[in-house]
Amino acid sequence: MKLPFTFKEFVSKPFAAIAILCICGMGYLYVDSNNAKEEVIEACQKDKKVKDDRITKLESDVKDLYDKIIEISSAKN
């Protein structure tokens, strides 16, 4: 693969060389941040599902306790 520039051009134009390296670095960081963002979103979705399941179970437990309290209070009367 032949690059569109040569080492001699880099030596004669150091500002252009630094600019190209910076652009390559920013491109890598952009791709890496997108991958990290996707991983964070997936982890949050898994965590949300676990918490939703726990909330559903706790709501069921609360309903059972309310029913038990009503049963006990009606038995005393």
PyMOL Python script that loads the backbone (N, CA, C, O; Angstrom):
from pymol import cmd

cmd.read_pdbstr("""\
ATOM      1  N   MET A   1       0.846  -1.175   0.000  1.00  0.00           N
ATOM      2  CA  MET A   1       0.000   0.000   0.000  1.00  0.00           C
ATOM      3  C   MET A   1       0.893   1.240   0.000  1.00  0.00           C
ATOM      4  O   MET A   1       1.767   1.394   0.854  1.00  0.00           O
ATOM      5  N   LYS A   2       0.662   2.098  -0.952  1.00  0.00           N
ATOM      6  CA  LYS A   2       1.465   3.305  -1.064  1.00  0.00           C
ATOM      7  C   LYS A   2       0.699   4.469  -0.460  1.00  0.00           C
ATOM      8  O   LYS A   2      -0.449   4.729  -0.820  1.00  0.00           O
ATOM      9  N   LEU A   3       1.341   5.158   0.453  1.00  0.00           N
ATOM     10  CA  LEU A   3       0.721   6.311   1.090  1.00  0.00           C
ATOM     11  C   LEU A   3       0.727   7.510   0.144  1.00  0.00           C
ATOM     12  O   LEU A   3       1.582   7.590  -0.738  1.00  0.00           O
ATOM     13  N   PRO A   4      -0.208   8.437   0.311  1.00  0.00           N
ATOM     14  CA  PRO A   4      -0.258   9.606  -0.574  1.00  0.00           C
ATOM     15  C   PRO A   4       0.814  10.648  -0.246  1.00  0.00           C
ATOM     16  O   PRO A   4       0.845  11.709  -0.870  1.00  0.00           O
ATOM     17  N   PHE A   5       1.689  10.366   0.716  1.00  0.00           N
ATOM     18  CA  PHE A   5       2.757  11.288   1.066  1.00  0.00           C
ATOM     19  C   PHE A   5       4.020  10.480   1.378  1.00  0.00           C
ATOM     20  O   PHE A   5       3.958   9.283   1.657  1.00  0.00           O
ATOM     21  N   THR A   6       5.132  11.148   1.323  1.00  0.00           N
ATOM     22  CA  THR A   6       6.408  10.483   1.585  1.00  0.00           C
ATOM     23  C   THR A   6       7.034  11.046   2.848  1.00  0.00           C
ATOM     24  O   THR A   6       6.593  12.063   3.381  1.00  0.00           O
ATOM     25  N   PHE A   7       8.073  10.364   3.317  1.00  0.00           N
ATOM     26  CA  PHE A   7       8.770  10.819   4.507  1.00  0.00           C
ATOM     27  C   PHE A   7       9.441  12.166   4.259  1.00  0.00           C
ATOM     28  O   PHE A   7       9.517  12.998   5.163  1.00  0.00           O
ATOM     29  N   LYS A   8       9.916  12.378   3.066  1.00  0.00           N
ATOM     30  CA  LYS A   8      10.554  13.656   2.737  1.00  0.00           C
ATOM     31  C   LYS A   8       9.555  14.810   2.845  1.00  0.00           C
ATOM     32  O   LYS A   8       9.905  15.904   3.286  1.00  0.00           O
ATOM     33  N   GLU A   9       8.319  14.557   2.441  1.00  0.00           N
ATOM     34  CA  GLU A   9       7.287  15.580   2.577  1.00  0.00           C
ATOM     35  C   GLU A   9       7.004  15.863   4.054  1.00  0.00           C
ATOM     36  O   GLU A   9       6.776  17.011   4.436  1.00  0.00           O
ATOM     37  N   PHE A  10       7.020  14.813   4.884  1.00  0.00           N
ATOM     38  CA  PHE A  10       6.839  15.005   6.316  1.00  0.00           C
ATOM     39  C   PHE A  10       7.956  15.863   6.897  1.00  0.00           C
ATOM     40  O   PHE A  10       7.703  16.756   7.706  1.00  0.00           O
ATOM     41  N   VAL A  11       9.183  15.592   6.486  1.00  0.00           N
ATOM     42  CA  VAL A  11      10.332  16.344   6.999  1.00  0.00           C
ATOM     43  C   VAL A  11      10.247  17.803   6.564  1.00  0.00           C
ATOM     44  O   VAL A  11      10.559  18.703   7.344  1.00  0.00           O
ATOM     45  N   SER A  12       9.833  18.036   5.346  1.00  0.00           N
ATOM     46  CA  SER A  12       9.777  19.413   4.850  1.00  0.00           C
ATOM     47  C   SER A  12       8.554  20.167   5.371  1.00  0.00           C
ATOM     48  O   SER A  12       8.558  21.398   5.397  1.00  0.00           O
ATOM     49  N   LYS A  13       7.504  19.447   5.789  1.00  0.00           N
ATOM     50  CA  LYS A  13       6.283  20.094   6.292  1.00  0.00           C
ATOM     51  C   LYS A  13       5.886  19.447   7.636  1.00  0.00           C
ATOM     52  O   LYS A  13       4.965  18.631   7.675  1.00  0.00           O
ATOM     53  N   PRO A  14       6.560  19.800   8.712  1.00  0.00           N
ATOM     54  CA  PRO A  14       6.269  19.161   9.998  1.00  0.00           C
ATOM     55  C   PRO A  14       4.866  19.464  10.517  1.00  0.00           C
ATOM     56  O   PRO A  14       4.263  18.630  11.192  1.00  0.00           O
ATOM     57  N   PHE A  15       4.345  20.644  10.209  1.00  0.00           N
ATOM     58  CA  PHE A  15       2.991  20.980  10.653  1.00  0.00           C
ATOM     59  C   PHE A  15       1.966  20.041  10.020  1.00  0.00           C
ATOM     60  O   PHE A  15       1.037  19.600  10.697  1.00  0.00           O
ATOM     61  N   ALA A  16       2.118  19.734   8.755  1.00  0.00           N
ATOM     62  CA  ALA A  16       1.211  18.815   8.065  1.00  0.00           C
ATOM     63  C   ALA A  16       1.326  17.411   8.647  1.00  0.00           C
ATOM     64  O   ALA A  16       0.330  16.699   8.771  1.00  0.00           O
ATOM     65  N   ALA A  17       2.548  17.019   9.003  1.00  0.00           N
ATOM     66  CA  ALA A  17       2.751  15.689   9.584  1.00  0.00           C
ATOM     67  C   ALA A  17       2.036  15.585  10.922  1.00  0.00           C
ATOM     68  O   ALA A  17       1.363  14.592  11.199  1.00  0.00           O
ATOM     69  N   ILE A  18       2.184  16.612  11.749  1.00  0.00           N
ATOM     70  CA  ILE A  18       1.513  16.608  13.052  1.00  0.00           C
ATOM     71  C   ILE A  18      -0.002  16.632  12.865  1.00  0.00           C
ATOM     72  O   ILE A  18      -0.723  15.960  13.603  1.00  0.00           O
ATOM     73  N   ALA A  19      -0.489  17.391  11.898  1.00  0.00           N
ATOM     74  CA  ALA A  19      -1.929  17.453  11.638  1.00  0.00           C
ATOM     75  C   ALA A  19      -2.470  16.086  11.222  1.00  0.00           C
ATOM     76  O   ALA A  19      -3.535  15.676  11.682  1.00  0.00           O
ATOM     77  N   ILE A  20      -1.751  15.389  10.367  1.00  0.00           N
ATOM     78  CA  ILE A  20      -2.204  14.058   9.933  1.00  0.00           C
ATOM     79  C   ILE A  20      -2.214  13.085  11.106  1.00  0.00           C
ATOM     80  O   ILE A  20      -3.155  12.306  11.259  1.00  0.00           O
ATOM     81  N   LEU A  21      -1.170  13.127  11.935  1.00  0.00           N
ATOM     82  CA  LEU A  21      -1.127  12.253  13.113  1.00  0.00           C
ATOM     83  C   LEU A  21      -2.266  12.581  14.083  1.00  0.00           C
ATOM     84  O   LEU A  21      -2.863  11.676  14.666  1.00  0.00           O
ATOM     85  N   CYS A  22      -2.564  13.851  14.253  1.00  0.00           N
ATOM     86  CA  CYS A  22      -3.671  14.246  15.128  1.00  0.00           C
ATOM     87  C   CYS A  22      -5.008  13.756  14.587  1.00  0.00           C
ATOM     88  O   CYS A  22      -5.853  13.293  15.352  1.00  0.00           O
ATOM     89  N   ILE A  23      -5.202  13.853  13.300  1.00  0.00           N
ATOM     90  CA  ILE A  23      -6.445  13.379  12.689  1.00  0.00           C
ATOM     91  C   ILE A  23      -6.583  11.869  12.872  1.00  0.00           C
ATOM     92  O   ILE A  23      -7.668  11.374  13.177  1.00  0.00           O
ATOM     93  N   CYS A  24      -5.493  11.145  12.689  1.00  0.00           N
ATOM     94  CA  CYS A  24      -5.536   9.686  12.907  1.00  0.00           C
ATOM     95  C   CYS A  24      -5.854   9.365  14.365  1.00  0.00           C
ATOM     96  O   CYS A  24      -6.645   8.467  14.654  1.00  0.00           O
ATOM     97  N   GLY A  25      -5.239  10.099  15.269  1.00  0.00           N
ATOM     98  CA  GLY A  25      -5.500   9.885  16.697  1.00  0.00           C
ATOM     99  C   GLY A  25      -6.941  10.185  17.061  1.00  0.00           C
ATOM    100  O   GLY A  25      -7.556   9.430  17.814  1.00  0.00           O
ATOM    101  N   MET A  26      -7.489  11.271  16.543  1.00  0.00           N
ATOM    102  CA  MET A  26      -8.884  11.612  16.826  1.00  0.00           C
ATOM    103  C   MET A  26      -9.830  10.576  16.244  1.00  0.00           C
ATOM    104  O   MET A  26     -10.848  10.251  16.856  1.00  0.00           O
ATOM    105  N   GLY A  27      -9.506  10.060  15.078  1.00  0.00           N
ATOM    106  CA  GLY A  27     -10.341   9.010  14.487  1.00  0.00           C
ATOM    107  C   GLY A  27     -10.363   7.773  15.358  1.00  0.00           C
ATOM    108  O   GLY A  27     -11.418   7.175  15.569  1.00  0.00           O
ATOM    109  N   TYR A  28      -9.201   7.383  15.868  1.00  0.00           N
ATOM    110  CA  TYR A  28      -9.138   6.218  16.753  1.00  0.00           C
ATOM    111  C   TYR A  28      -9.943   6.462  18.021  1.00  0.00           C
ATOM    112  O   TYR A  28     -10.710   5.597  18.444  1.00  0.00           O
ATOM    113  N   LEU A  29      -9.778   7.630  18.631  1.00  0.00           N
ATOM    114  CA  LEU A  29     -10.518   7.941  19.860  1.00  0.00           C
ATOM    115  C   LEU A  29     -12.024   7.971  19.624  1.00  0.00           C
ATOM    116  O   LEU A  29     -12.794   7.550  20.487  1.00  0.00           O
ATOM    117  N   TYR A  30     -12.448   8.463  18.468  1.00  0.00           N
ATOM    118  CA  TYR A  30     -13.878   8.495  18.147  1.00  0.00           C
ATOM    119  C   TYR A  30     -14.441   7.081  18.074  1.00  0.00           C
ATOM    120  O   TYR A  30     -15.489   6.797  18.655  1.00  0.00           O
ATOM    121  N   VAL A  31     -13.754   6.201  17.365  1.00  0.00           N
ATOM    122  CA  VAL A  31     -14.220   4.814  17.233  1.00  0.00           C
ATOM    123  C   VAL A  31     -14.216   4.123  18.592  1.00  0.00           C
ATOM    124  O   VAL A  31     -15.156   3.403  18.927  1.00  0.00           O
ATOM    125  N   ASP A  32     -13.171   4.339  19.367  1.00  0.00           N
ATOM    126  CA  ASP A  32     -13.066   3.713  20.679  1.00  0.00           C
ATOM    127  C   ASP A  32     -14.169   4.202  21.611  1.00  0.00           C
ATOM    128  O   ASP A  32     -14.732   3.412  22.369  1.00  0.00           O
ATOM    129  N   SER A  33     -14.482   5.486  21.564  1.00  0.00           N
ATOM    130  CA  SER A  33     -15.539   6.010  22.438  1.00  0.00           C
ATOM    131  C   SER A  33     -16.906   5.453  22.046  1.00  0.00           C
ATOM    132  O   SER A  33     -17.742   5.206  22.915  1.00  0.00           O
ATOM    133  N   ASN A  34     -17.140   5.255  20.762  1.00  0.00           N
ATOM    134  CA  ASN A  34     -18.411   4.661  20.339  1.00  0.00           C
ATOM    135  C   ASN A  34     -18.536   3.228  20.835  1.00  0.00           C
ATOM    136  O   ASN A  34     -19.609   2.817  21.276  1.00  0.00           O
ATOM    137  N   ASN A  35     -17.452   2.465  20.769  1.00  0.00           N
ATOM    138  CA  ASN A  35     -17.482   1.092  21.265  1.00  0.00           C
ATOM    139  C   ASN A  35     -17.713   1.068  22.774  1.00  0.00           C
ATOM    140  O   ASN A  35     -18.484   0.247  23.271  1.00  0.00           O
ATOM    141  N   ALA A  36     -17.059   1.952  23.494  1.00  0.00           N
ATOM    142  CA  ALA A  36     -17.231   2.014  24.943  1.00  0.00           C
ATOM    143  C   ALA A  36     -18.659   2.416  25.291  1.00  0.00           C
ATOM    144  O   ALA A  36     -19.246   1.896  26.240  1.00  0.00           O
ATOM    145  N   LYS A  37     -19.210   3.344  24.518  1.00  0.00           N
ATOM    146  CA  LYS A  37     -20.575   3.798  24.775  1.00  0.00           C
ATOM    147  C   LYS A  37     -21.566   2.647  24.582  1.00  0.00           C
ATOM    148  O   LYS A  37     -22.496   2.494  25.373  1.00  0.00           O
ATOM    149  N   GLU A  38     -21.376   1.850  23.552  1.00  0.00           N
ATOM    150  CA  GLU A  38     -22.255   0.713  23.309  1.00  0.00           C
ATOM    151  C   GLU A  38     -22.164  -0.308  24.444  1.00  0.00           C
ATOM    152  O   GLU A  38     -23.178  -0.878  24.846  1.00  0.00           O
ATOM    153  N   GLU A  39     -20.957  -0.543  24.962  1.00  0.00           N
ATOM    154  CA  GLU A  39     -20.782  -1.471  26.070  1.00  0.00           C
ATOM    155  C   GLU A  39     -21.482  -0.956  27.317  1.00  0.00           C
ATOM    156  O   GLU A  39     -22.092  -1.738  28.046  1.00  0.00           O
ATOM    157  N   VAL A  40     -21.406   0.338  27.576  1.00  0.00           N
ATOM    158  CA  VAL A  40     -22.063   0.924  28.742  1.00  0.00           C
ATOM    159  C   VAL A  40     -23.576   0.807  28.607  1.00  0.00           C
ATOM    160  O   VAL A  40     -24.262   0.492  29.580  1.00  0.00           O
ATOM    161  N   ILE A  41     -24.099   1.057  27.419  1.00  0.00           N
ATOM    162  CA  ILE A  41     -25.545   0.952  27.198  1.00  0.00           C
ATOM    163  C   ILE A  41     -26.016  -0.479  27.424  1.00  0.00           C
ATOM    164  O   ILE A  41     -27.051  -0.690  28.056  1.00  0.00           O
ATOM    165  N   GLU A  42     -25.277  -1.466  26.921  1.00  0.00           N
ATOM    166  CA  GLU A  42     -25.647  -2.863  27.128  1.00  0.00           C
ATOM    167  C   GLU A  42     -25.625  -3.220  28.610  1.00  0.00           C
ATOM    168  O   GLU A  42     -26.524  -3.912  29.088  1.00  0.00           O
ATOM    169  N   ALA A  43     -24.617  -2.762  29.341  1.00  0.00           N
ATOM    170  CA  ALA A  43     -24.526  -3.046  30.780  1.00  0.00           C
ATOM    171  C   ALA A  43     -25.690  -2.400  31.520  1.00  0.00           C
ATOM    172  O   ALA A  43     -26.248  -3.003  32.438  1.00  0.00           O
ATOM    173  N   CYS A  44     -26.060  -1.194  31.138  1.00  0.00           N
ATOM    174  CA  CYS A  44     -27.183  -0.509  31.785  1.00  0.00           C
ATOM    175  C   CYS A  44     -28.502  -1.231  31.501  1.00  0.00           C
ATOM    176  O   CYS A  44     -29.357  -1.327  32.382  1.00  0.00           O
ATOM    177  N   GLN A  45     -28.670  -1.738  30.283  1.00  0.00           N
ATOM    178  CA  GLN A  45     -29.892  -2.462  29.953  1.00  0.00           C
ATOM    179  C   GLN A  45     -30.001  -3.744  30.773  1.00  0.00           C
ATOM    180  O   GLN A  45     -31.084  -4.083  31.250  1.00  0.00           O
ATOM    181  N   LYS A  46     -28.880  -4.465  30.941  1.00  0.00           N
ATOM    182  CA  LYS A  46     -28.892  -5.674  31.761  1.00  0.00           C
ATOM    183  C   LYS A  46     -29.219  -5.335  33.210  1.00  0.00           C
ATOM    184  O   LYS A  46     -30.007  -6.026  33.855  1.00  0.00           O
ATOM    185  N   ASP A  47     -28.609  -4.267  33.714  1.00  0.00           N
ATOM    186  CA  ASP A  47     -28.848  -3.845  35.092  1.00  0.00           C
ATOM    187  C   ASP A  47     -30.306  -3.435  35.284  1.00  0.00           C
ATOM    188  O   ASP A  47     -30.905  -3.739  36.316  1.00  0.00           O
ATOM    189  N   LYS A  48     -30.878  -2.749  34.299  1.00  0.00           N
ATOM    190  CA  LYS A  48     -32.281  -2.327  34.377  1.00  0.00           C
ATOM    191  C   LYS A  48     -33.206  -3.535  34.428  1.00  0.00           C
ATOM    192  O   LYS A  48     -34.184  -3.537  35.177  1.00  0.00           O
ATOM    193  N   LYS A  49     -32.907  -4.558  33.639  1.00  0.00           N
ATOM    194  CA  LYS A  49     -33.745  -5.755  33.634  1.00  0.00           C
ATOM    195  C   LYS A  49     -33.716  -6.440  34.993  1.00  0.00           C
ATOM    196  O   LYS A  49     -34.753  -6.868  35.500  1.00  0.00           O
ATOM    197  N   VAL A  50     -32.519  -6.545  35.585  1.00  0.00           N
ATOM    198  CA  VAL A  50     -32.399  -7.164  36.911  1.00  0.00           C
ATOM    199  C   VAL A  50     -33.190  -6.370  37.936  1.00  0.00           C
ATOM    200  O   VAL A  50     -33.891  -6.948  38.767  1.00  0.00           O
ATOM    201  N   LYS A  51     -33.082  -5.053  37.882  1.00  0.00           N
ATOM    202  CA  LYS A  51     -33.796  -4.212  38.844  1.00  0.00           C
ATOM    203  C   LYS A  51     -35.304  -4.257  38.616  1.00  0.00           C
ATOM    204  O   LYS A  51     -36.074  -4.251  39.577  1.00  0.00           O
ATOM    205  N   ASP A  52     -35.731  -4.302  37.365  1.00  0.00           N
ATOM    206  CA  ASP A  52     -37.162  -4.419  37.081  1.00  0.00           C
ATOM    207  C   ASP A  52     -37.722  -5.728  37.623  1.00  0.00           C
ATOM    208  O   ASP A  52     -38.819  -5.753  38.183  1.00  0.00           O
ATOM    209  N   ASP A  53     -36.971  -6.819  37.459  1.00  0.00           N
ATOM    210  CA  ASP A  53     -37.407  -8.104  38.003  1.00  0.00           C
ATOM    211  C   ASP A  53     -37.510  -8.053  39.526  1.00  0.00           C
ATOM    212  O   ASP A  53     -38.449  -8.589  40.114  1.00  0.00           O
ATOM    213  N   ARG A  54     -36.540  -7.405  40.149  1.00  0.00           N
ATOM    214  CA  ARG A  54     -36.555  -7.307  41.619  1.00  0.00           C
ATOM    215  C   ARG A  54     -37.736  -6.457  42.077  1.00  0.00           C
ATOM    216  O   ARG A  54     -38.395  -6.797  43.060  1.00  0.00           O
ATOM    217  N   ILE A  55     -38.013  -5.355  41.377  1.00  0.00           N
ATOM    218  CA  ILE A  55     -39.148  -4.500  41.733  1.00  0.00           C
ATOM    219  C   ILE A  55     -40.448  -5.278  41.614  1.00  0.00           C
ATOM    220  O   ILE A  55     -41.313  -5.170  42.483  1.00  0.00           O
ATOM    221  N   THR A  56     -40.599  -6.056  40.558  1.00  0.00           N
ATOM    222  CA  THR A  56     -41.804  -6.863  40.371  1.00  0.00           C
ATOM    223  C   THR A  56     -41.974  -7.845  41.525  1.00  0.00           C
ATOM    224  O   THR A  56     -43.078  -8.014  42.041  1.00  0.00           O
ATOM    225  N   LYS A  57     -40.882  -8.491  41.930  1.00  0.00           N
ATOM    226  CA  LYS A  57     -40.944  -9.439  43.044  1.00  0.00           C
ATOM    227  C   LYS A  57     -41.308  -8.722  44.337  1.00  0.00           C
ATOM    228  O   LYS A  57     -42.131  -9.222  45.103  1.00  0.00           O
ATOM    229  N   LEU A  58     -40.713  -7.562  44.594  1.00  0.00           N
ATOM    230  CA  LEU A  58     -41.017  -6.815  45.810  1.00  0.00           C
ATOM    231  C   LEU A  58     -42.464  -6.325  45.816  1.00  0.00           C
ATOM    232  O   LEU A  58     -43.114  -6.340  46.861  1.00  0.00           O
ATOM    233  N   GLU A  59     -42.972  -5.894  44.667  1.00  0.00           N
ATOM    234  CA  GLU A  59     -44.373  -5.482  44.601  1.00  0.00           C
ATOM    235  C   GLU A  59     -45.296  -6.645  44.918  1.00  0.00           C
ATOM    236  O   GLU A  59     -46.310  -6.476  45.595  1.00  0.00           O
ATOM    237  N   SER A  60     -44.947  -7.820  44.429  1.00  0.00           N
ATOM    238  CA  SER A  60     -45.735  -9.019  44.727  1.00  0.00           C
ATOM    239  C   SER A  60     -45.685  -9.334  46.218  1.00  0.00           C
ATOM    240  O   SER A  60     -46.702  -9.683  46.817  1.00  0.00           O
ATOM    241  N   ASP A  61     -44.502  -9.210  46.817  1.00  0.00           N
ATOM    242  CA  ASP A  61     -44.374  -9.460  48.257  1.00  0.00           C
ATOM    243  C   ASP A  61     -45.192  -8.464  49.072  1.00  0.00           C
ATOM    244  O   ASP A  61     -45.823  -8.843  50.059  1.00  0.00           O
ATOM    245  N   VAL A  62     -45.187  -7.203  48.670  1.00  0.00           N
ATOM    246  CA  VAL A  62     -45.969  -6.181  49.372  1.00  0.00           C
ATOM    247  C   VAL A  62     -47.457  -6.491  49.263  1.00  0.00           C
ATOM    248  O   VAL A  62     -48.190  -6.360  50.243  1.00  0.00           O
ATOM    249  N   LYS A  63     -47.900  -6.893  48.099  1.00  0.00           N
ATOM    250  CA  LYS A  63     -49.318  -7.248  47.917  1.00  0.00           C
ATOM    251  C   LYS A  63     -49.689  -8.415  48.824  1.00  0.00           C
ATOM    252  O   LYS A  63     -50.749  -8.407  49.449  1.00  0.00           O
ATOM    253  N   ASP A  64     -48.817  -9.415  48.893  1.00  0.00           N
ATOM    254  CA  ASP A  64     -49.084 -10.562  49.776  1.00  0.00           C
ATOM    255  C   ASP A  64     -49.159 -10.121  51.235  1.00  0.00           C
ATOM    256  O   ASP A  64     -50.013 -10.597  51.983  1.00  0.00           O
ATOM    257  N   LEU A  65     -48.270  -9.213  51.644  1.00  0.00           N
ATOM    258  CA  LEU A  65     -48.303  -8.723  53.028  1.00  0.00           C
ATOM    259  C   LEU A  65     -49.579  -7.932  53.311  1.00  0.00           C
ATOM    260  O   LEU A  65     -50.179  -8.086  54.375  1.00  0.00           O
ATOM    261  N   TYR A  66     -49.997  -7.090  52.370  1.00  0.00           N
ATOM    262  CA  TYR A  66     -51.255  -6.358  52.549  1.00  0.00           C
ATOM    263  C   TYR A  66     -52.420  -7.325  52.691  1.00  0.00           C
ATOM    264  O   TYR A  66     -53.281  -7.146  53.552  1.00  0.00           O
ATOM    265  N   ASP A  67     -52.447  -8.338  51.854  1.00  0.00           N
ATOM    266  CA  ASP A  67     -53.516  -9.336  51.944  1.00  0.00           C
ATOM    267  C   ASP A  67     -53.493 -10.038  53.296  1.00  0.00           C
ATOM    268  O   ASP A  67     -54.548 -10.293  53.878  1.00  0.00           O
ATOM    269  N   LYS A  68     -52.314 -10.349  53.797  1.00  0.00           N
ATOM    270  CA  LYS A  68     -52.184 -11.018  55.093  1.00  0.00           C
ATOM    271  C   LYS A  68     -52.645 -10.108  56.222  1.00  0.00           C
ATOM    272  O   LYS A  68     -53.305 -10.564  57.156  1.00  0.00           O
ATOM    273  N   ILE A  69     -52.299  -8.808  56.144  1.00  0.00           N
ATOM    274  CA  ILE A  69     -52.738  -7.852  57.163  1.00  0.00           C
ATOM    275  C   ILE A  69     -54.251  -7.731  57.164  1.00  0.00           C
ATOM    276  O   ILE A  69     -54.870  -7.696  58.227  1.00  0.00           O
ATOM    277  N   ILE A  70     -54.847  -7.666  55.995  1.00  0.00           N
ATOM    278  CA  ILE A  70     -56.315  -7.574  55.909  1.00  0.00           C
ATOM    279  C   ILE A  70     -56.941  -8.841  56.459  1.00  0.00           C
ATOM    280  O   ILE A  70     -57.952  -8.775  57.158  1.00  0.00           O
ATOM    281  N   GLU A  71     -56.364  -9.984  56.158  1.00  0.00           N
ATOM    282  CA  GLU A  71     -56.883 -11.256  56.663  1.00  0.00           C
ATOM    283  C   GLU A  71     -56.811 -11.310  58.186  1.00  0.00           C
ATOM    284  O   GLU A  71     -57.756 -11.764  58.830  1.00  0.00           O
ATOM    285  N   ILE A  72     -55.703 -10.853  58.771  1.00  0.00           N
ATOM    286  CA  ILE A  72     -55.535 -10.890  60.217  1.00  0.00           C
ATOM    287  C   ILE A  72     -56.471  -9.880  60.887  1.00  0.00           C
ATOM    288  O   ILE A  72     -57.076 -10.181  61.917  1.00  0.00           O
ATOM    289  N   SER A  73     -56.589  -8.691  60.307  1.00  0.00           N
ATOM    290  CA  SER A  73     -57.460  -7.680  60.914  1.00  0.00           C
ATOM    291  C   SER A  73     -58.932  -8.082  60.811  1.00  0.00           C
ATOM    292  O   SER A  73     -59.717  -7.774  61.708  1.00  0.00           O
ATOM    293  N   SER A  74     -59.310  -8.751  59.751  1.00  0.00           N
ATOM    294  CA  SER A  74     -60.713  -9.179  59.633  1.00  0.00           C
ATOM    295  C   SER A  74     -60.986 -10.379  60.522  1.00  0.00           C
ATOM    296  O   SER A  74     -62.134 -10.574  60.924  1.00  0.00           O
ATOM    297  N   ALA A  75     -59.998 -11.188  60.846  1.00  0.00           N
ATOM    298  CA  ALA A  75     -60.165 -12.333  61.738  1.00  0.00           C
ATOM    299  C   ALA A  75     -60.348 -11.874  63.182  1.00  0.00           C
ATOM    300  O   ALA A  75     -61.044 -12.540  63.948  1.00  0.00           O
ATOM    301  N   LYS A  76     -59.743 -10.757  63.571  1.00  0.00           N
ATOM    302  CA  LYS A  76     -59.883 -10.228  64.936  1.00  0.00           C
ATOM    303  C   LYS A  76     -61.260  -9.639  65.155  1.00  0.00           C
ATOM    304  O   LYS A  76     -61.732  -9.610  66.292  1.00  0.00           O
ATOM    305  N   ASN A  77     -61.915  -9.172  64.122  1.00  0.00           N
ATOM    306  CA  ASN A  77     -63.234  -8.552  64.276  1.00  0.00           C
ATOM    307  C   ASN A  77     -64.254  -9.604  64.352  1.00  0.00           C
ATOM    308  O   ASN A  77     -65.441  -9.305  64.483  1.00  0.00           O
TER     309      ASN A  77
END
""", "prot")
cmd.dss("prot")
cmd.show_as("cartoon", "prot")
cmd.util.cbc("prot")
cmd.orient("prot")
